[in-house]
Amino acid sequence: MPVEFLGIAATNDGSETTPRSGAAFDKEYTLRLARAHEEHGWDRVLFAYGSGSPDPAPAAAFIASRLDRLQILLAHRPNVSYPTFAAKTFATLDQISEGRLTVHFITGGNDHEQGREGDTLSKDERYARTREYIRIVKRIWTSHEPFDHEGEHYRFHDFVSDVFPVQQPRPKVSFGGSSPAAHAAGGAEADIYCLWGEPLEKTAEQIEKVKAAARAAGRTDVPRIQVAFRPIIAPTEELAWEKAHRTVGAIRERREAGPARHRRSGAPENTGSQRLIAIAEAGERYDRALWTPTAAATGGAGNSNALVGTPETVAQALLDYYDLGVDVLSARGYDLLGDAIDFGRYVIPIVREEVAKRDAERVARGTQTLAAVGE
């Protein structure tokens, strides 16, 4: 099966290890980073969402109008707009990008962060709202006749959009989470299901839960699986591990020196972060290259488990996940621009070559099997 690589489309050069050097939306840096991904073998970049961050939709439109091949994953929280408005925004962006858009719907795992923009629903209520929201957006993308909607969270009458996506029948929907509610919602609605990097055994368990949820929802297909990591690579294993320890030290220093509002207090609310912390408490190293102190240093914040080693070691670690059924590999370093270039130069080609070999061997085995049956 084909493999895709997802990077990050940051709007400034700040990271967990380094404060940004300019404005929150630095146009030149945003374009430079996106172009580096396009020129170094990446398929897609994520425009993330934060309550106080630059709006990702116009930032994505800015990049889409200037680059020809790079695909876009746009993060969106249902609490920030009505689905009728959002569906038109997405369709317009798909037109601007000439069919390069995927939308990642975020339910929200932190009550305080959601409350910053007026969202006071409970976690279970947010998941119910997200499912309703996604279904409405899908229908708007594909309906050319006016329709009414009377739901738990949204009500409108006689709506039809005048702008439709380039992609037919619609753009893909991405979704993530590690709780039973997330599995149920994403299993039912997602084309791509996103997981944070965990040990192989735990990742396999989550994949099976997503597949079970898809079957329970009556689907005959299952979502593609995406897993996210923070690669830390260097020419030798020794140098990679030295770099990894420096990185953790920089994360801790940055968190201590940063504004109090950016520091986490107490245990995280979302299941994904709770899982990352539990995995880190159980051990620092797993499988071929998974390393958890980066996640521990951030309090389990988002995509934070690292893969450490030479490009060859990290590539083989990614292939271990590919062999589990993961065909979208998400990665971003701590030096956003430099790491995107290095990963594209030294890791992506190895993975693509090995995936091509696996696919060729699979086809050969299938041909042999068919020949044996025909004898």
C-alpha positions in Angstrom: 0.0 0.0 0.0 1.2 3.6 -0.6 2.8 5.5 2.2 2.3 9.2 2.9 4.4 11.6 5.0 2.8 14.5 7.0 4.8 17.4 8.3 4.0 20.6 10.1 3.1 24.0 8.6 4.0 26.3 11.4 3.4 30.0 11.0 6.6 30.9 12.9 9.9 29.3 13.9 9.1 28.7 17.6 9.0 25.2 19.1 9.2 23.4 22.4 12.9 24.1 22.5 13.2 27.6 21.0 11.1 30.8 21.3 9.9 32.3 18.1 12.1 35.0 16.6 9.3 37.2 15.1 5.6 37.6 14.9 3.1 34.8 15.4 2.3 34.9 11.7 5.6 35.2 9.8 4.6 35.0 6.1 8.1 34.5 4.9 8.9 31.7 7.3 5.5 30.0 6.7 6.2 29.9 3.0 9.9 28.9 3.4 8.9 26.0 5.7 6.1 24.8 3.4 8.4 25.0 0.4 11.0 22.9 2.2 8.5 20.2 2.7 7.4 20.3 -0.9 11.0 20.2 -2.2 12.1 17.3 0.1 9.6 14.6 -0.5 6.8 15.3 2.0 3.2 14.8 0.8 1.2 17.0 3.2 1.5 19.5 6.0 -0.7 20.2 9.0 -2.0 23.6 9.7 -2.7 23.2 13.4 -5.2 25.0 15.6 -4.8 26.9 18.9 -7.2 29.2 20.7 -4.8 32.2 20.4 -2.8 31.2 17.3 -3.1 32.6 13.8 -6.2 31.3 12.0 -5.0 28.2 10.0 -7.5 28.5 7.2 -6.2 31.7 5.6 -2.6 30.6 6.3 -3.4 27.4 4.4 -4.9 29.4 1.5 -1.7 31.5 1.5 0.4 28.4 1.0 -1.9 26.7 -1.4 -1.9 29.7 -3.7 1.9 29.7 -3.9 2.8 26.0 -4.0 1.8 23.5 -6.7 2.0 20.0 -5.2 2.0 20.1 -1.4 -1.2 18.9 0.1 -2.9 20.5 3.1 -4.3 19.1 6.3 -6.4 21.8 8.0 -7.2 21.4 11.7 -10.6 22.7 12.7 -12.6 22.8 16.0 -16.3 22.6 15.6 -16.9 25.1 18.4 -15.5 28.0 16.5 -18.0 28.2 13.7 -21.4 26.9 12.4 -21.0 23.9 10.1 -22.7 25.7 7.2 -20.0 28.4 7.3 -17.2 25.9 7.8 -18.3 23.7 4.9 -18.1 26.7 2.5 -14.7 27.7 3.9 -13.4 24.2 3.3 -14.9 24.0 -0.2 -13.3 27.4 -1.1 -9.9 26.3 0.2 -10.2 23.1 -1.8 -10.9 25.2 -4.9 -7.9 27.4 -4.1 -5.6 24.4 -3.6 -7.1 22.6 -6.7 -8.2 19.6 -4.7 -5.4 19.3 -2.1 -7.4 19.7 1.1 -8.0 17.2 3.9 -9.8 18.5 7.1 -8.8 17.3 10.6 -11.7 17.8 13.0 -10.6 18.3 16.6 -13.1 17.6 19.4 -10.9 19.1 22.1 -9.5 17.3 25.1 -8.9 20.2 27.5 -11.8 22.0 29.1 -9.7 25.1 29.8 -8.4 25.4 26.2 -11.9 24.9 24.9 -13.3 27.5 27.3 -10.9 30.1 26.0 -13.2 30.4 23.0 -16.5 29.9 24.9 -16.9 26.2 24.6 -18.5 24.9 27.8 -19.7 21.5 26.7 -18.5 18.3 28.5 -16.1 15.9 26.7 -18.9 13.5 25.8 -21.1 16.3 24.6 -18.2 17.6 22.4 -17.8 14.2 20.8 -21.6 14.1 20.0 -21.4 17.6 18.6 -18.3 16.7 16.4 -20.1 13.7 14.9 -23.1 15.8 14.0 -20.9 18.5 12.7 -18.9 16.2 10.4 -22.1 14.7 9.0 -23.5 18.1 8.2 -20.3 19.2 6.5 -20.1 16.0 4.4 -23.7 16.6 3.3 -23.2 20.2 2.4 -20.2 19.2 0.3 -22.2 16.8 -1.7 -25.8 18.2 -1.7 -26.9 20.4 -4.6 -30.4 20.8 -3.3 -31.5 22.8 -0.2 -32.1 20.7 2.9 -33.1 21.2 6.5 -31.3 19.9 9.6 -32.8 19.4 13.1 -30.1 18.0 15.4 -29.0 18.0 19.0 -26.5 20.8 18.5 -27.4 22.4 15.1 -30.6 23.5 13.4 -31.0 25.3 10.1 -33.5 25.3 7.2 -33.4 25.4 3.4 -29.6 25.6 3.1 -27.5 24.8 0.0 -24.0 26.0 -0.7 -23.0 27.6 -4.0 -19.4 26.5 -3.7 -18.3 22.9 -3.8 -15.0 21.1 -3.4 -12.8 20.1 -6.4 -12.5 16.7 -4.9 -15.4 14.4 -5.7 -17.4 13.3 -3.9 -15.7 15.3 -1.2 -12.4 16.0 0.6 -11.2 13.4 3.1 -11.9 13.7 6.8 -9.2 13.2 9.5 -9.9 12.5 13.1 -7.9 11.5 16.2 -8.1 10.4 19.8 -7.5 7.5 22.1 -10.7 7.2 24.2 -13.6 4.9 23.5 -15.7 8.0 22.5 -13.0 9.0 20.1 -12.8 5.5 18.6 -16.5 5.4 18.1 -16.7 8.9 16.5 -13.7 8.4 14.3 -14.5 4.8 13.5 -17.8 6.0 12.1 -16.8 9.2 10.3 -13.1 9.4 9.6 -11.3 8.6 6.3 -8.0 8.9 8.2 -7.6 8.0 12.0 -4.8 9.7 13.8 -2.8 8.3 16.7 0.1 9.6 18.7 3.3 7.5 18.6 3.1 4.7 21.2 4.9 1.4 21.4 4.1 -1.1 18.6 2.0 -3.3 20.8 -0.2 -0.5 22.1 -0.5 1.0 18.6 -1.7 -2.4 17.3 -4.3 -2.5 20.0 -5.6 1.0 19.1 -5.8 0.1 15.4 -8.0 -2.9 16.3 -10.3 -0.7 18.3 -10.7 1.8 15.5 -11.5 -1.1 13.1 -14.0 -2.5 15.5 -15.6 0.9 15.9 -15.9 1.2 12.1 -17.5 -2.2 11.8 -19.9 -1.3 14.7 -20.9 1.8 12.7 -21.8 -0.4 9.8 -18.9 0.5 7.6 -17.6 -2.0 5.0 -14.2 -0.1 4.9 -12.0 1.1 7.7 -10.1 4.4 8.2 -6.5 4.7 7.1 -4.2 4.9 10.1 -1.8 7.8 10.8 0.8 7.8 13.6 2.8 10.8 14.7 6.4 11.1 16.1 9.1 13.6 16.9 12.2 12.2 15.1 15.6 13.0 16.4 18.3 12.0 13.9 22.0 12.3 13.5 24.8 10.6 11.5 25.6 8.1 14.3 23.7 6.5 17.1 25.9 8.2 19.7 25.3 11.6 18.2 21.6 11.0 17.9 21.3 10.1 21.6 23.4 13.1 22.6 21.1 15.3 20.6 18.1 13.6 22.2 19.3 14.4 25.7 20.1 18.0 24.7 16.6 18.3 23.3 14.9 17.2 26.5 17.1 19.7 28.5 16.0 22.5 26.1 12.3 21.5 26.5 12.6 21.7 30.3 14.4 25.0 30.2 11.9 26.5 27.8 9.0 25.4 29.9 10.4 26.9 33.1 11.3 30.1 31.4 8.1 30.5 29.5 4.9 32.4 30.6 2.9 30.7 33.3 -0.1 30.5 31.0 1.8 28.1 28.8 2.6 25.6 31.5 0.4 22.7 32.3 -0.8 22.1 35.8 -2.2 18.9 37.1 -2.8 15.7 35.1 -4.0 16.1 31.5 -7.7 15.6 30.8 -7.5 13.8 27.5 -6.9 10.1 27.2 -4.1 10.4 24.6 -1.9 12.5 26.9 -2.7 10.2 29.9 -1.5 7.3 27.8 1.7 9.0 26.9 2.5 9.8 30.5 1.7 6.2 31.6 4.0 4.8 28.9 6.8 7.2 29.9 6.4 6.2 33.5 6.7 2.5 32.6 9.9 3.0 30.6 12.1 5.3 28.5 12.8 3.1 25.5 10.6 0.8 23.5 11.0 -1.3 20.4 13.6 -0.2 17.9 13.8 3.6 18.6 10.8 4.9 20.6 11.9 7.3 23.4 9.5 8.8 25.9 11.3 11.5 27.9 10.3 14.1 25.3 6.7 13.3 26.1 7.3 13.3 29.8 9.0 16.7 29.7 6.0 18.2 28.0 3.4 16.6 30.3 2.2 14.4 27.5 1.4 17.3 25.3 0.3 16.2 21.9 2.7 14.5 19.5 5.7 14.2 21.7 7.2 10.7 21.7 10.5 10.6 19.8 12.2 8.2 17.5 15.9 8.5 18.1 18.8 7.2 15.9 20.5 7.4 12.6 18.3 7.9 9.5 18.5 4.2 8.9 17.3 3.3 12.4 14.5 5.8 12.4 13.4 4.6 8.9 13.3 1.0 10.0 11.3 2.0 13.1 8.8 3.8 10.9 8.6 0.7 8.7 7.7 -1.4 11.8 4.6 0.8 12.1 3.9 0.5 8.4 3.9 -3.3 8.8 1.2 -2.9 11.4 -1.0 -1.2 8.9 0.0 2.5 9.3 0.3 4.2 6.0 0.4 7.9 7.0 3.5 8.8 8.9 3.5 12.1 10.7 6.8 13.6 11.8 8.2 16.9 12.9 11.4 17.9 14.6 12.3 20.6 17.1 14.2 22.7 14.6 11.2 22.8 12.3 12.9 23.9 9.1 16.2 22.1 9.4 14.7 18.9 10.7 12.1 18.9 7.9 14.9 19.1 5.3 17.0 16.5 7.0 14.1 14.0 7.5 13.1 14.6 3.8 16.7 14.0 2.6 17.7 11.1 4.7 14.7 9.2 6.1 11.8 9.5 3.6 13.8 8.0 0.7 14.7 4.9 2.7 11.1 4.3 3.8 9.7 4.8 0.3 12.3 2.4 -1.2 11.5 -0.3 1.4 7.7 0.2 1.0 8.1 -0.3 -2.8 10.1 -3.5 -2.1 7.3 -4.8 0.2 4.6 -3.9 -2.3 6.5 -5.7 -5.1 7.0 -8.8 -2.9 3.3 -8.8 -2.0 2.3 -8.6 -5.7 4.7 -11.4 -6.5 3.3 -13.6 -3.8 -0.2 -12.9 -5.0 0.7 -13.8 -8.5 2.3 -17.1 -7.3 -0.7 -17.9 -5.3 -3.1 -17.3 -8.3 -0.8 -19.4 -10.5 -0.8 -22.3 -8.0 -4.6 -22.2 -7.7 -4.9 -22.3 -11.5 -2.8 -25.4 -11.8 
